[in-house]
Amino acid sequence: MAQTTDYIKLSKIAGVLYLIIIICGISSELFVRAPIIDYESSVSTLKNITTSLPLYHLGFVLDLVMLLSDVALAVIFYKLFQPVNQLLSLNALVYRVVHAIIVTIALLFSYFASVIVLNNALPITQTTYLMRLFLDIHSYGYDLGLIFFSVSNGIIGVLILRSFNLPKILGYGLILASLVYLAGSFIHFLFPAFLSFIEVAYLIPFIAETSFALWLLFLNERYQKNFQTLND
């Protein structure tokens, strides 16, 4: 019974971490990068970063908190789902950590863009060129990381389906979310002109992952026996 209680506590911690990841990720994208970065005008972006530097750096902090939480969540998921299939759980852990490493490196380039802007040591044309280059590297690096994240999410979805004890809809939702992430990343790399057509599909990962996070956080006694069966 004590072991079951430990798993329940871990699931609630996982729910909190997942919500932190979702909130920080969405906030940094919609409330920081979207209003500041203008991919149609480097001059406008340069001005926005210069005049909104604290907000821009807040986005950096939010992304960093997201990544720190994601690594911790990867370890907890491994612990929770190891009894279902150890090899799949280990793969989910590794893919999620690789995602965090790639996005962390990409995040550095996002920060370097602000360093270039504030440096004022280069001509304006070179400053805008390097700034845009660093922002593009961050954007592509972020989507490259999402490919690994999508594989990890898909594996977690499969583990939920294979557990026979957890709600199947959560597993199908994560698998569908992973397909959206994969499609979005590959379209960004191979067919960027069509990227706008898939943007609305990102509502699917938001709904699926938020539902999973809330289920983990508010896990009630009805499902405690599922974790007990899962980990006996």
C-alpha positions as CSV (number, residue, x, y, z in Angstrom):
1,M,0.0,0.0,0.0
2,A,2.9,2.3,0.8
3,Q,4.3,1.7,-2.7
4,T,1.0,2.5,-4.2
5,T,0.9,5.8,-2.3
6,D,4.3,6.7,-3.6
7,Y,3.2,6.2,-7.2
8,I,0.1,8.4,-6.5
9,K,2.4,11.1,-5.2
10,L,4.7,10.8,-8.2
11,S,1.7,11.0,-10.5
12,K,0.6,14.2,-8.9
13,I,4.1,15.7,-9.1
14,A,4.1,14.7,-12.8
15,G,0.8,16.5,-13.2
16,V,2.2,19.7,-11.7
17,L,5.3,19.5,-13.8
18,Y,3.3,18.9,-17.0
19,L,1.1,21.9,-16.3
20,I,4.2,24.0,-15.7
21,I,5.6,22.8,-19.1
22,I,2.3,23.7,-20.9
23,I,1.9,27.1,-19.2
24,C,5.6,28.1,-19.7
25,G,5.7,26.8,-23.3
26,I,2.5,28.5,-24.4
27,S,3.4,31.8,-22.6
28,S,6.9,32.1,-24.1
29,E,5.5,31.5,-27.6
30,L,2.2,33.4,-27.6
31,F,3.0,36.3,-25.1
32,V,6.7,36.8,-25.8
33,R,8.0,35.6,-29.2
34,A,4.8,36.2,-31.1
35,P,4.5,40.0,-30.3
36,I,8.2,40.6,-30.5
37,I,9.6,38.6,-33.4
38,D,8.4,39.7,-36.8
39,Y,9.6,37.2,-39.4
40,E,8.5,39.6,-42.1
41,S,10.7,42.5,-40.9
42,S,14.1,42.1,-39.2
43,V,14.1,45.9,-38.5
44,S,10.8,45.7,-36.6
45,T,12.1,42.7,-34.6
46,L,15.3,44.6,-33.8
47,K,13.3,47.5,-32.5
48,N,11.0,45.2,-30.5
49,I,13.8,43.4,-28.8
50,T,15.5,46.7,-28.0
51,T,12.4,48.2,-26.5
52,S,11.1,45.1,-24.8
53,L,14.2,43.4,-23.5
54,P,12.8,42.4,-20.1
55,L,9.9,40.7,-21.8
56,Y,12.2,39.0,-24.2
57,H,14.4,37.7,-21.4
58,L,11.3,36.6,-19.5
59,G,10.6,34.3,-22.5
60,F,14.1,32.9,-22.0
61,V,13.4,32.2,-18.4
62,L,10.0,30.6,-19.2
63,D,11.6,28.3,-21.7
64,L,14.3,27.3,-19.3
65,V,11.8,26.5,-16.6
66,M,9.9,24.4,-19.1
67,L,13.0,22.4,-20.0
68,L,14.0,21.8,-16.4
69,S,10.5,20.6,-15.7
70,D,10.5,18.4,-18.8
71,V,13.7,16.5,-17.7
72,A,12.3,15.9,-14.3
73,L,9.0,14.7,-15.8
74,A,10.9,12.3,-18.1
75,V,12.4,10.6,-15.1
76,I,9.1,10.4,-13.3
77,F,7.4,8.9,-16.3
78,Y,10.1,6.3,-16.5
79,K,9.4,5.4,-12.9
80,L,5.7,5.2,-13.4
81,F,5.6,3.2,-16.6
82,Q,8.7,1.0,-16.1
83,P,6.4,-1.9,-14.9
84,V,4.5,-1.8,-18.2
85,N,7.5,-2.1,-20.4
86,Q,11.0,-1.2,-19.2
87,L,12.5,-0.9,-22.7
88,L,9.7,1.4,-24.0
89,S,9.9,3.5,-20.8
90,L,13.6,3.9,-21.2
91,N,13.2,4.9,-24.8
92,A,10.6,7.5,-23.8
93,L,13.0,8.9,-21.2
94,V,16.0,9.1,-23.7
95,Y,14.0,10.7,-26.5
96,R,12.6,13.3,-24.1
97,V,16.0,14.1,-22.7
98,V,17.4,14.5,-26.2
99,H,14.6,16.9,-27.0
100,A,15.5,18.9,-23.9
101,I,19.2,19.0,-25.0
102,I,18.4,20.2,-28.5
103,V,15.9,22.9,-27.4
104,T,18.4,24.1,-24.7
105,I,21.0,24.6,-27.4
106,A,18.5,26.4,-29.6
107,L,17.5,28.5,-26.7
108,L,21.0,29.8,-26.4
109,F,20.8,31.2,-29.9
110,S,17.6,32.9,-29.0
111,Y,19.5,34.6,-26.1
112,F,22.5,35.4,-28.4
113,A,20.1,37.3,-30.6
114,S,19.4,39.8,-27.8
115,V,23.2,40.0,-27.1
116,I,23.9,41.0,-30.7
117,V,21.1,43.6,-30.6
118,L,22.4,45.2,-27.4
119,N,26.1,45.0,-28.4
120,N,25.9,47.9,-30.9
121,A,29.4,47.0,-32.1
122,L,28.4,46.1,-35.6
123,P,26.7,48.0,-38.5
124,I,23.0,47.8,-38.5
125,T,22.9,45.5,-41.5
126,Q,25.2,42.9,-39.9
127,T,23.3,43.2,-36.6
128,T,20.0,42.5,-38.2
129,Y,21.5,39.6,-40.2
130,L,23.0,37.9,-37.2
131,M,19.9,38.5,-35.1
132,R,17.7,36.9,-37.7
133,L,20.1,34.0,-38.2
134,F,20.1,33.3,-34.5
135,L,16.3,33.5,-34.3
136,D,16.0,31.2,-37.3
137,I,18.4,28.7,-35.7
138,H,16.3,28.8,-32.5
139,S,13.1,28.2,-34.5
140,Y,14.4,25.3,-36.4
141,G,16.2,23.9,-33.4
142,Y,12.9,24.0,-31.4
143,D,11.1,22.1,-34.1
144,L,13.9,19.6,-34.4
145,G,13.6,19.0,-30.7
146,L,9.9,18.5,-31.1
147,I,10.5,15.5,-33.3
148,F,12.2,13.7,-30.4
149,F,9.5,15.0,-28.0
150,S,6.8,13.6,-30.3
151,V,8.4,10.1,-30.3
152,S,8.6,10.2,-26.5
153,N,4.9,11.3,-26.3
154,G,3.9,8.6,-28.7
155,I,5.7,6.0,-26.6
156,I,4.0,7.2,-23.4
157,G,0.7,6.9,-25.3
158,V,1.5,3.3,-26.2
159,L,2.4,2.5,-22.6
160,I,-0.9,3.9,-21.4
161,L,-2.7,1.6,-23.9
162,R,-0.6,-1.4,-22.9
163,S,-1.2,-0.9,-19.2
164,F,-4.8,-2.1,-19.5
165,N,-5.6,-0.1,-16.3
166,L,-5.3,3.5,-17.4
167,P,-7.9,5.4,-19.5
168,K,-7.4,4.5,-23.1
169,I,-8.5,7.9,-24.4
170,L,-5.4,9.5,-22.8
171,G,-3.1,7.1,-24.7
172,Y,-4.9,7.8,-28.0
173,G,-4.7,11.5,-27.3
174,L,-1.0,11.5,-26.8
175,I,-0.4,9.4,-29.9
176,L,-2.5,11.8,-32.0
177,A,-0.6,14.7,-30.4
178,S,2.7,13.1,-31.3
179,L,1.6,12.8,-35.0
180,V,0.7,16.6,-35.0
181,Y,4.1,17.5,-33.6
182,L,5.8,15.3,-36.2
183,A,3.8,16.7,-39.1
184,G,4.4,20.3,-37.9
185,S,8.2,19.8,-37.6
186,F,8.6,18.1,-40.9
187,I,6.5,20.7,-42.7
188,H,8.6,23.5,-41.1
189,F,11.8,21.8,-42.5
190,L,10.5,20.6,-45.9
191,F,7.4,22.6,-46.8
192,P,7.6,25.9,-44.8
193,A,5.1,27.6,-47.1
194,F,2.4,25.3,-45.8
195,L,3.1,25.7,-42.1
196,S,0.1,28.0,-41.6
197,F,-2.2,25.2,-42.7
198,I,-1.3,23.0,-39.7
199,E,-1.2,25.6,-37.0
200,V,-4.8,25.0,-35.9
201,A,-4.0,21.3,-35.4
202,Y,-1.8,22.2,-32.5
203,L,-5.0,22.5,-30.5
204,I,-4.9,18.7,-30.4
205,P,-1.6,18.4,-28.4
206,F,-2.8,21.2,-26.1
207,I,-6.1,19.4,-25.3
208,A,-4.5,15.9,-25.1
209,E,-1.5,16.9,-22.9
210,T,-3.6,19.2,-20.7
211,S,-6.1,16.4,-20.1
212,F,-3.3,14.0,-19.2
213,A,-1.7,16.5,-16.9
214,L,-5.0,17.2,-15.1
215,W,-5.7,13.5,-14.8
216,L,-2.3,12.9,-13.2
217,L,-2.8,15.9,-10.9
218,F,-6.3,15.1,-9.7
219,L,-5.9,11.3,-9.7
220,N,-8.6,10.1,-7.3
221,E,-9.2,6.9,-5.4
222,R,-11.1,5.4,-8.3
223,Y,-7.8,5.1,-10.1
224,Q,-5.5,4.3,-7.2
225,K,-6.2,0.6,-7.7
226,N,-5.0,1.0,-11.4
227,F,-1.6,2.1,-10.2
228,Q,-1.5,-0.6,-7.6
229,T,-2.3,-3.2,-10.3
230,L,0.2,-1.6,-12.7
231,N,3.1,-1.7,-10.2
232,D,2.5,-5.0,-8.3
